[in-house]
Amino acid sequence: MDTAAPLLTPELLARFDVPGPRYTSYPTADRFVEAFTPGHYRQALAQRAAGVGATGGSRAPLSLYVHVPFCESVCYYCACNKVITRHHERAADYLDALEAEIALHVGVLGSGQAVSQLHLGGGTPTFLSDAELQRLMDGLRRAFRLAPGGEYSIEVDPRTVTPERLAHLRALGFNRLSFGVQDFDPEVQKAVHRVQPYESVAALMASARALGFESLNVDLIYGLPRQNAASFARTLQQVAGLRPDRIALYAYAHLPQRFKPQRRIEVSELPPAPAKLGMLGAAIEAFQAAGYDYIGMDHFALHEDSLAVAKRQGRLHRNFQGYSTQPDCDLIGLGVSAIGRIGATYSQNAKTLDEYYDSLRQGQFPVVRGLALERDDLVRRAVIMALMCQGAVAFESVELAWLIDFRTYFAAELERLAPLVEQGLLSIEPDGLRVSPAGWYVVRAIAMVFDRQLQADRCRERFSRVI
């Protein structure tokens, strides 16, 4: 697909300023049901151990996600599952629970399963002390085999680390860091209760490079209170100057009815929709001018980064952490609220610590909801992920994999695509669908056409906006 900068007009941005899923999975997590039990999850693990299913059994590497919910202070914009506390002693009980959850997995899968991708998220994973991080990594290595050349990443709050802590993370085997920046403007930082000077982040990134981390990521948010075109342009310039390997640029979704910390944000200080869209357009233009490739949705990567290379070569994948170079593989989610995928199932752990701990004390997986995918879900997942990752769908490959006639099976969807074709966002060709360079910026809207459940659901406000 052509990655040259397309004509991104304000009209295009405004037209698709609507809520929609991010498609880190299909069906999306809001479709999970409580009828999916710990027993169903155990059965999915047992099928993997026996080599049953599309993942190729135990020969397929695993991906691990570990959720660490604790934060010392609340960031007002945050919509993550978190526990605000300054009592670091609470981490010990949590590590006990994680070890119990890991043991349950080993009991079904056996030890030594190969892992090619590990991500520690939160919350704030660096809430854990050096010794606690050592304990966690030792426990994971006893249970799993971290394959050479894998991607081992951790989210870092710049306020909670020093160069010495980064050196410890590197010694533990982490080779990728994700810095939560959001915005460098002091007034914006005060408004969201997250003050971290540019100079401290720059120094930490320099230390990380000196320590040999393979990839550095920076997270940004546009649409925050007190942001404006000039202040955000300065942040974009500062971030581009730091040259992170990857940049994740997210739209702030103000949903105070769902996320209590957001109630502390002054609505009058939020930038209006046209200004917010202008920030997005400015960011895309600035990062591309600085040598970043637009990967898709809200991700950018330096041209030589493995993510950009994977996109050019058609090897891009997508999972619950976003775009990835790792082949489609099973994901084990560990910790409170963590989401996993095993075979043709999705699962999510309990969202509160009390419920999470209680399940493990009873010796059962802390899964409280999930989904066993039906055939139609799998067909649609294949199409949606092809659009999200490759920007194209080859009719023949879908037909051979699922024994369908694409044009017949998706007749209604092809009809609904007609307006998008007229707008120049994609083309329907004899052998497949192809997203245009401009359409790549609103690929979520194109994928939404194939979301059977979303098309029947008029309540979309629970999602972030498409752009």
Beta strands, then each sheet from edge to edge (+ up, - down):
strand 1: 62-68
strand 2: 70-71
strand 3: 83-84
strand 4: 113-122
strand 5: 144-156
strand 6: 176-182
strand 7: 215-222
strand 8: 246-251
strand 9: 292-296
strand 10: 299-302
strand 11: 317-319
strand 12: 322-324
strand 13: 330-334
strand 14: 339-342
strand 15: 345-349
strand 16: 367-372
strand 17: 392-394
strand 18: 426-429
strand 19: 432-435
sheet 1: 9+ 10- 8+ 7+ 6+ 5+ 4+ 1+ 13+
sheet 2: 2+ 3+
sheet 3: 11+ 12-
sheet 4: 14+ 15- 16+
sheet 5: 17+ 19- 18+
end
